[in-house]
Amino acid sequence: MKKNEYTFRPLPKFLTVSKSNIEGLGLFASSNIPLGTDLGISHVFDSRFPDGYIRLSLGGFINHHEIPNCKAVISNKDPEIGEVKHIRLITTKKINQGDELTVRYIINILDNPSWEFEYEISQ
């Protein structure tokens, strides 16, 4: 593959990482994002890791909120890379430029944590 053919981006062009009022750094909209937008993959299943998932940029920077504007969805197939068990993030509201993206999740509360159950997952 030629260097100019490589198209991977850690985040979609319409997202950026910035200082969060919630916790540390967070994901923010750099342009308006419509309701129902598939933001991409936040975690990829891999049983070799302690929680069973590899956390990607989306999963690493999205913060928790009790009234989130995104949801996490478990999927077994990605339209571009094919069969792969993963978690995707989907917007549940229109998100305005400058807004922080959030999802509702639980950390360090479960005795036997699993990312599939820490996120409020919809099937």
Backbone as JSON, one array per atom type, in Angstrom:
{
  "sequence": "MKKNEYTFRPLPKFLTVSKSNIEGLGLFASSNIPLGTDLGISHVFDSRFPDGYIRLSLGGFINHHEIPNCKAVISNKDPEIGEVKHIRLITTKKINQGDELTVRYIINILDNPSWEFEYEISQ",
  "N": [[0.84, -1.17, 0.0], [0.59, 2.18, -0.87], [1.87, 5.15, 0.66], [0.16, 7.43, 0.46], [-2.28, 6.2, 0.1], [-3.12, 5.27, 2.48], [-5.61, 5.52, 4.83], [-6.42, 5.57, 7.47], [-7.74, 7.08, 10.36], [-7.51, 8.12, 13.7], [-9.73, 9.26, 14.85], [-12.96, 10.31, 13.64], [-13.23, 13.03, 11.23], [-14.95, 14.95, 12.22], [-14.73, 14.96, 14.95], [-12.91, 15.79, 17.95], [-10.35, 15.79, 20.46], [-10.4, 17.24, 23.63], [-10.0, 19.38, 26.57], [-12.05, 18.4, 29.23], [-14.99, 19.25, 31.09], [-16.08, 17.31, 32.56], [-14.3, 15.09, 33.11], [-10.88, 14.98, 32.96], [-9.7, 14.6, 29.72], [-11.89, 14.79, 26.88], [-14.24, 13.73, 24.27], [-15.15, 15.84, 21.63], [-17.43, 17.59, 19.51], [-16.41, 18.8, 16.43], [-17.84, 19.83, 14.45], [-21.34, 20.15, 13.6], [-23.26, 17.26, 14.45], [-25.45, 14.89, 13.22], [-28.42, 13.34, 14.66], [-28.39, 9.85, 15.3], [-26.0, 9.24, 14.06], [-23.4, 7.07, 13.2], [-20.61, 6.78, 14.94], [-18.42, 5.16, 14.88], [-16.05, 2.55, 15.74], [-15.48, 1.8, 19.11], [-14.38, -0.08, 20.84], [-12.64, -3.17, 20.44], [-13.17, -6.6, 20.47], [-11.06, -8.81, 22.18], [-9.89, -11.52, 23.64], [-7.48, -11.78, 24.94], [-6.94, -9.56, 26.44], [-7.31, -7.86, 29.61], [-10.02, -6.87, 30.18], [-11.23, -7.99, 28.06], [-11.46, -6.5, 25.79], [-9.97, -4.31, 23.38], [-9.38, -1.0, 23.74], [-10.17, 1.7, 21.71], [-9.5, 4.99, 20.26], [-12.02, 6.38, 20.36], [-13.29, 5.02, 22.48], [-11.48, 5.51, 24.48], [-11.58, 8.21, 25.12], [-14.2, 9.08, 25.43], [-16.52, 10.31, 27.75], [-18.4, 9.55, 30.75], [-21.89, 10.21, 31.31], [-24.9, 10.91, 33.0], [-27.11, 11.6, 31.51], [-26.71, 10.83, 28.58], [-25.47, 11.59, 25.21], [-24.92, 9.74, 23.36], [-24.95, 6.23, 22.45], [-23.81, 2.91, 23.2], [-23.26, 0.12, 21.15], [-23.22, -3.33, 20.64], [-21.63, -5.16, 18.1], [-21.1, -7.58, 15.52], [-20.05, -7.34, 13.04], [-18.38, -5.21, 10.77], [-18.9, -2.73, 8.31], [-16.7, -2.05, 6.72], [-14.39, -3.55, 7.53], [-15.27, -6.11, 7.94], [-16.02, -9.28, 9.54], [-15.88, -8.87, 12.9], [-15.93, -8.76, 16.33], [-17.18, -6.12, 18.19], [-17.6, -2.88, 19.82], [-19.66, -0.18, 19.0], [-20.22, 3.34, 18.73], [-23.08, 5.37, 18.74], [-24.85, 8.29, 17.94], [-27.44, 9.66, 19.97], [-28.82, 11.92, 19.94], [-29.05, 15.11, 18.29], [-25.95, 16.62, 17.94], [-24.29, 19.5, 18.73], [-21.76, 21.64, 17.3], [-18.88, 21.87, 19.25], [-19.98, 20.69, 21.5], [-19.61, 18.22, 24.09], [-19.25, 14.73, 23.63], [-20.95, 12.02, 25.07], [-21.46, 8.96, 26.95], [-23.42, 6.59, 28.74], [-22.03, 4.81, 31.3], [-20.59, 2.34, 33.56], [-18.01, 2.23, 35.88], [-15.65, 0.27, 37.6], [-17.5, -0.83, 39.4], [-18.67, -3.29, 39.12], [-18.12, -6.66, 40.22], [-16.95, -8.52, 38.54], [-15.77, -7.2, 36.0], [-16.84, -6.44, 32.69], [-16.6, -5.09, 29.54], [-18.78, -5.27, 27.84], [-20.97, -5.26, 29.49], [-20.61, -3.11, 31.13], [-21.09, -0.81, 29.69], [-24.17, 0.75, 28.79], [-25.69, -1.15, 26.77], [-27.27, -1.4, 23.66], [-29.11, -3.64, 21.7]],
  "CA": [[0.0, 0.0, 0.0], [1.34, 3.43, -0.92], [1.63, 6.01, 1.82], [-0.99, 8.3, 0.22], [-3.49, 5.39, 0.09], [-3.42, 4.95, 3.86], [-6.66, 6.46, 5.19], [-6.81, 5.43, 8.87], [-7.73, 8.24, 11.26], [-7.93, 7.64, 15.02], [-11.07, 9.82, 15.09], [-13.57, 10.94, 12.45], [-12.87, 14.44, 11.06], [-15.88, 15.82, 12.95], [-14.48, 14.82, 16.39], [-11.6, 16.17, 18.44], [-10.13, 15.58, 21.89], [-10.14, 18.51, 24.3], [-10.21, 19.37, 28.02], [-13.45, 18.15, 29.58], [-15.47, 19.68, 32.4], [-16.52, 16.09, 33.25], [-13.12, 14.37, 33.62], [-9.69, 14.96, 32.1], [-9.95, 14.92, 28.33], [-13.13, 14.21, 26.36], [-14.51, 13.84, 22.84], [-15.97, 16.99, 21.32], [-17.83, 17.76, 18.11], [-15.78, 19.93, 15.75], [-18.91, 20.33, 13.59], [-22.62, 19.56, 14.02], [-23.38, 15.83, 14.16], [-26.87, 14.55, 13.26], [-28.97, 12.22, 15.42], [-28.25, 8.56, 14.64], [-24.71, 9.1, 13.37], [-22.5, 6.01, 13.65], [-19.3, 7.41, 15.15], [-17.38, 4.18, 14.62], [-15.72, 1.52, 16.71], [-14.83, 2.28, 20.33], [-13.67, -1.21, 21.45], [-12.58, -4.39, 19.65], [-13.05, -7.78, 21.33], [-9.85, -9.62, 22.14], [-9.89, -12.21, 24.93], [-6.16, -11.72, 25.57], [-6.85, -8.36, 27.26], [-7.99, -8.05, 30.9], [-11.46, -6.67, 30.09], [-11.71, -8.67, 26.87], [-11.57, -5.56, 24.68], [-8.97, -3.3, 23.13], [-10.07, 0.3, 23.69], [-9.66, 2.59, 20.68], [-9.59, 6.41, 20.61], [-13.39, 6.73, 20.77], [-13.53, 4.44, 23.79], [-10.53, 6.04, 25.45], [-11.8, 9.61, 25.46], [-15.59, 9.42, 25.7], [-16.8, 10.36, 29.18], [-19.71, 9.15, 31.27], [-22.87, 11.21, 31.72], [-26.19, 10.28, 33.34], [-28.01, 11.87, 30.38], [-25.73, 10.83, 27.49], [-25.92, 11.91, 23.86], [-24.51, 8.61, 22.52], [-25.16, 4.9, 23.02], [-22.88, 1.88, 22.77], [-23.96, -1.0, 20.53], [-22.34, -4.45, 20.3], [-21.82, -5.63, 16.74], [-20.16, -8.64, 15.11], [-19.58, -7.09, 11.67], [-18.16, -3.82, 10.38], [-19.05, -2.67, 6.85], [-15.42, -1.91, 6.01], [-13.39, -4.57, 7.85], [-15.89, -7.43, 7.97], [-16.37, -9.95, 10.79], [-15.07, -8.54, 14.07], [-16.79, -8.39, 17.45], [-16.76, -4.8, 18.64], [-18.6, -1.94, 20.32], [-19.75, 1.04, 18.21], [-20.93, 4.45, 19.36], [-24.1, 5.98, 17.88], [-25.45, 9.46, 18.6], [-28.86, 9.52, 20.3], [-29.35, 13.27, 19.83], [-28.24, 15.99, 17.46], [-24.86, 17.17, 18.74], [-23.83, 20.76, 18.16], [-20.33, 21.92, 17.31], [-18.38, 22.29, 20.56], [-20.53, 19.84, 22.57], [-18.9, 16.99, 24.44], [-19.99, 13.49, 23.41], [-20.95, 11.22, 26.29], [-22.18, 7.7, 26.98], [-23.65, 6.18, 30.12], [-21.34, 3.56, 31.63], [-20.25, 2.12, 34.96], [-16.61, 1.82, 36.01], [-15.19, -0.22, 38.91], [-18.6, -1.17, 40.29], [-18.94, -4.72, 38.98], [-17.09, -7.55, 40.75], [-16.3, -9.17, 37.41], [-16.09, -6.26, 34.95], [-16.8, -6.78, 31.27], [-17.04, -3.89, 28.81], [-20.1, -5.49, 27.24], [-22.01, -5.0, 30.47], [-20.39, -1.83, 31.77], [-21.82, 0.15, 28.87], [-25.58, 0.43, 28.56], [-25.63, -1.61, 25.4], [-28.53, -1.76, 23.01], [-28.92, -4.67, 20.67]],
  "C": [[0.89, 1.24, 0.0], [0.94, 4.32, 0.24], [0.38, 6.88, 1.63], [-2.31, 7.53, 0.14], [-3.96, 5.03, 1.5], [-4.42, 5.97, 4.4], [-7.08, 6.37, 6.66], [-6.71, 6.76, 9.6], [-8.17, 7.72, 12.61], [-9.32, 8.13, 15.41], [-11.63, 10.33, 13.77], [-13.21, 12.43, 12.41], [-13.74, 15.37, 11.9], [-15.75, 15.69, 14.47], [-13.07, 15.28, 16.73], [-11.53, 15.86, 19.94], [-9.76, 16.93, 22.5], [-10.37, 18.36, 25.8], [-11.7, 19.29, 28.32], [-13.78, 18.74, 30.95], [-15.94, 18.48, 33.22], [-15.33, 15.41, 33.91], [-12.01, 14.44, 32.59], [-9.94, 15.48, 30.71], [-11.23, 14.23, 27.88], [-13.21, 14.36, 24.86], [-15.47, 15.0, 22.61], [-16.27, 17.05, 19.83], [-17.13, 18.98, 17.53], [-16.69, 20.49, 14.67], [-20.2, 19.68, 14.08], [-22.69, 18.11, 13.58], [-24.86, 15.45, 14.28], [-27.19, 13.38, 14.21], [-28.77, 10.94, 14.62], [-26.95, 8.35, 13.89], [-23.89, 7.99, 14.01], [-21.1, 6.61, 13.73], [-18.15, 6.47, 14.87], [-17.15, 3.25, 15.8], [-14.99, 2.12, 17.91], [-13.98, 1.19, 21.0], [-13.72, -2.39, 20.49], [-12.35, -5.55, 20.6], [-11.74, -8.5, 21.09], [-9.68, -10.23, 23.53], [-8.55, -12.16, 25.64], [-6.01, -10.51, 26.5], [-7.69, -8.52, 28.51], [-9.51, -7.89, 30.86], [-12.06, -7.34, 28.87], [-11.84, -7.76, 25.66], [-10.33, -4.68, 24.6], [-9.73, -1.99, 22.97], [-9.38, 1.18, 22.65], [-9.86, 4.05, 21.1], [-10.98, 6.83, 21.06], [-13.68, 6.24, 22.18], [-12.64, 5.02, 24.87], [-10.84, 7.45, 25.92], [-13.26, 9.97, 25.73], [-15.86, 9.32, 27.2], [-18.23, 9.93, 29.5], [-20.58, 10.37, 31.54], [-24.18, 10.48, 31.99], [-27.24, 10.51, 32.26], [-27.12, 11.98, 29.14], [-26.35, 11.27, 26.16], [-25.49, 10.85, 22.85], [-24.87, 7.3, 23.22], [-24.11, 3.97, 22.45], [-23.68, 0.68, 22.27], [-22.94, -2.09, 20.22], [-22.67, -4.91, 18.88], [-20.77, -6.71, 16.44], [-19.6, -8.41, 13.71], [-19.46, -5.58, 11.45], [-18.23, -3.75, 8.86], [-17.74, -2.59, 6.09], [-14.44, -3.04, 6.29], [-13.95, -5.97, 8.0], [-16.18, -7.95, 9.36], [-15.39, -9.58, 11.89], [-16.03, -8.11, 15.18], [-16.28, -7.09, 18.03], [-17.92, -4.02, 19.25], [-18.5, -0.68, 19.48], [-20.47, 2.1, 19.03], [-21.83, 5.13, 18.34], [-24.67, 7.19, 18.63], [-26.94, 9.22, 18.82], [-29.57, 10.87, 20.25], [-28.53, 14.0, 18.77], [-27.19, 16.61, 18.38], [-24.32, 18.4, 18.03], [-22.32, 20.89, 18.24], [-19.93, 22.44, 18.69], [-18.9, 21.47, 21.72], [-19.65, 18.63, 22.83], [-19.81, 15.8, 24.18], [-19.85, 12.64, 24.66], [-21.74, 9.93, 26.09], [-22.38, 7.34, 28.45], [-22.95, 4.84, 30.35], [-20.99, 3.53, 33.11], [-18.8, 1.66, 34.99], [-16.36, 1.38, 37.45], [-16.32, -0.48, 39.9], [-18.85, -2.67, 40.26], [-17.8, -5.54, 39.56], [-16.29, -8.21, 39.64], [-16.54, -8.31, 36.17], [-15.95, -6.85, 33.55], [-17.34, -5.58, 30.52], [-18.42, -4.05, 28.22], [-21.21, -5.12, 28.21], [-21.8, -3.69, 31.2], [-21.08, -0.71, 30.99], [-23.29, -0.24, 28.89], [-25.68, 0.11, 27.08], [-27.04, -1.84, 24.87], [-28.24, -2.72, 21.88], [-29.77, -4.36, 19.45]]
}
